[in-house]
Amino acid sequence: MVVFILSMFTPLLLKSDLSSGDLQKSTARDWSELRAHGIESVADPHFELAYGKLWAEFGAKKELEQRETLARRFQWRPEQAQGNWAMLYQVMLLTLRDEFVAVRDQTAIATRVGEPQVVVHLSHALVSPEWRRTGVAGWLRALPLQTARQCLVRAGLPDAPISLVAEMEPWQSDDPARVARLKAYEKAGFKKVALPIAYAQPDFRSFEVIDATGGPQPVPLSLILRRVGREAETTVTAGEVRSIIQALYEMYAIEFRRRDMTNLFATLEHYSPAHTPLPLIAPCEPGH
């Protein structure tokens, strides 16, 4: 049994949350000395270790937000609606005898109107080199389900389908790290939304740079999904994909200027009819 230290909340390693592809490897060893820390504030005593590791890996690549940005995200309380949405940002840190093992962060976005669902945007994940290929990554892919459930409970919403969503650059055979990442997510039950759905990440540059260069330049990416409990399905409706993408855009719109996202929101109006089935393919297959 794994013992956890109480932080602002208490995450658990729940075997039932593991995907079938992660189950064997992630439960094959003794995790009794592993500690999980849930972080919901920059004042949390574990935040500096978690953020420092993420910054060392992603900061120089300009793939990680400043701590001030994360401080604002921690203020997204699901008890206080963001329009028609309830949002919860969390960081989860794994340690062994106070040494760093792994960290990830994610945001749960639950709709308060229409068809119930909760989308979990997977931001960053990092496993210490000596803990790679041990099964820890499988737990990192499972822990966000608890963020989803907390978001629903704290927002006073009923149980709803959960979709874990990651933004990924397309398959590139000469990029071993990217290939390994996509294959790992494929094994964990994630599928890619194929064409004709187009998705783009908002322009992360500063507002001054955006204005000086003629406007926003969104980054086209692929969406890969783990629709929890529905991993074997090979299609998804256009309506569900639209609602997932809208949830992501609503999350981003809290921090970005709405006018810089006008064209992204406009794409939601040009989807196929809601019940149109769209193919779900392996993350490494050709397709958007």
N, C-alpha and C positions, 0 to 999 in steps of 0.2 A: 504494500500500500504506500502511495506517495503522500508525504506530509507537506503541507503548504504553510507559508508564512502569510499572515493576514496583512494586506496592504490596504488600499482603498476598496478593494473587493478581492474575493478569493477565487481565482481560477482553478480548475481541476483538470487532471488528465483523464478524460472520459473515453474509455475504450469504445463506447458506442458512437462517438463522434468521428472516429477514424474512418477514412474511406477503406473499401475492401482492398485496394491496392497497397495501402500503407499499413494495414492491420498486422500482418505477420512480422514485418521488420520492426515496427514501433512497439511491439509488445514482447519482443524476443529477449529482452534483457531486464535486469533489476534496476528500476528507477527510484528505489526507496530513498536515496539521498538527494534526489533532484528537488529543487525548490522552484515554485512558480510565483512570480510577483505581478500583480495587476497594478497598473499605473494610470492614474487619471488626473495628475497634476504635476507641474514642473517642480513643485515643492516636495513631492514624494522622495524619500531618501534613496530610492533606487533609480530615479530618473536620470541622474548624471551618468551613471554607468551605462544605462541603456542608450541614452542619446549619444554619449561619447563613442560607443561602438558603431552606431549607425552613421555618425558624422565621419568617422575615420574611413568607412567603406564608401559612403555615397556623397559626402559633402563636396569633395574635390571634383566629382563628376557633375555637380549641380543637380543632383537627383534627390536632395533632401532639403526640406524647409528649415528656416532659421528657428531657434527655440521659441522666439516670440510668436511665430506663426502657430507652433504647436500649443503654446500656452492659450492662444485664442481658441484652438480646436477643442481643448479640454473643457472649454466653457459651453460646448454644444451639449446641453443636458436634454435627454429625451423627455423629461418632465415639462420642458418648455418648448413648445412646438416652433419649428422653423417653417412658417406657412403651413402647408399641408403635410409636413414631414417631421419625423422625430429622428434625431441623430445622436450617436454616441461614439466618441473617439476614445480608443484605448491603446496602450502599449503593454505588451506582455514580455516579461524578461524571465529567462530560465537560468539558474545558477546551480553550481555544485560546490559545496563547501566554500561559498562566497566567491567562487571563480565564475567568470562569464561562460555560459554555454551557448545561448541563442537569444534572439530578440525579434519581435515583429510588431508592427502597428497596423491598425485597421479602423475603419469607420462603418458602423451599422447605420443604415438609412431605411426607416420604416415608413410606409405610406399611411396616412391617416384618413384617406378617402379612397373610394373605389375598391378594386380588387385587393385584398390584403396580401402583402408580401414584405419581406425585409431583405434588402440587398446589402452585402458586406463588401465594401471596397478594400481590397488587400493592397496596402501601400508598400512597405519594405519588409524584407525578411533576411536575417543574417544568422548563420550558424558558425561557431568557432571552428577553425580548420581541423582541430583534433577531434571534433565531435561530428564531422561530416560522415555520411554513410553509416550512421549508427541507429537511425530511426528517429532522431530528434526532429528532423525536418517534417516528418509525418505529423508529429504533435503540433508543430507550428501551423500546419495546414488545418488542423482540427480545432485548435483553440478559438478561432474567430466565431465559431458557432455559438460560443457562450456570450460573446459580445452581442450577437443578434438576439439571443433570448433575453438578455438583460435589457436591451433597448426596448423590446416589446413590453416587458413587465413594467419597467419604469415609466413608459409612456401610457400605461393603462390600456394597452391594445391586446387583442386575443392572439393566440398562436397563429402563425402564418408561415407559408412556405419560405425557406431560406435559400438564397442564391449567393454563393461566394464568387466574386468577380475580380479578375486580374487583368490589367492592361499589359499587353505584350507586344514587343516588336516581332515582325514576321520571321518565320523560319529562315535561317541563313546557315547553310551547311558548313561554311568556313569559320563559323563563330562557335567554338566548342562549348563555351560557357552558356550561350543562349540555347544551343541544342540540348544540353544537359538539363537546363531549367524547364524547357518545354516538355521533354520526355518525362521528367519527374512529375509535373502537373498532369500529364496524360495518364500516368500510372495511378495518380490519386483521384481519378474520376472526372477530371476537367475536360471539357470539350470546347472547341472553337466555333463561334458563330460564323458561318460561311457567308459569302456574298448572297444576296445583294445588299446586306446591311453594311453601312459605312459608319465608322466611329472615329472620332478624333479627340485627343486630349487638348484642353485649353492651352493657350500660350502662357508659359510660366515666366516669361521675362518680366522685368519691371515695367510699370506703366509708362515711365519716361522713355524706355527703349521702344516699347510698342508704338508709342505716338511718333517717335523720331524715325521709325522705319516704315511708316505708311499703314499701320494697323496690325491687328493680331494675326499670328501665323500658327494655327492649330496643328498638332502633330498627329497624323493618321496612325492608328494602332489597331491591333486585333484585340477582341475581347474573348477571354476564355472563362468558362463558367463551370462551377460545380453546383448543380441544382440538387440540393441535398435530398436524398430519398428517390431521386429521379435520374440517377447517373446513367442508367442503361438506355434511356430514351435517345433517339437519334434525330429528333426534330424538336423545334420549339416554335411557338407561334410568334408572328411579327408583333402582336400586341404585347406579349411578355417581354420581348427584347426591347421594344420601345419604352416600356415602363422601367426596365433596368437602366437604360441609357439616360432617361429623364432623371432618375434618382441620382445618378452620378453627376449630371450637369447641375442639378439643384444643389448638391453638396459643394461643387466647385464655385457656384455662383455666390456663395456666402463670402468668399475671399476675393473673388475677381470682380472686375467691373462688369455689370450686366451687359453693357453695350459691346464689350469685347467678346461676348458669348452669343450675340444675337444670331449669327449665322449657324451656330451649333444647335441652338434651340429650334431654328427654322427647319433643320433637317428632320425633326420629329414629325413634321406635318406631311412628309412625302413617303411615308412607309406604306407597305402593302396593307390591305385590309387586315384587321386585327387577328382573324382566325387563320390567316395564311400560314401554312407550315414552312419553316425554314430549316435547312439541314444543319445539323451539328456534326462536326468532323473532328478528327484527332488534331491536337494542336500543331503537330508536325506536318500535316497534310497541306498541299497548296490550297489557297483560298485566302480571303481577306485576313 
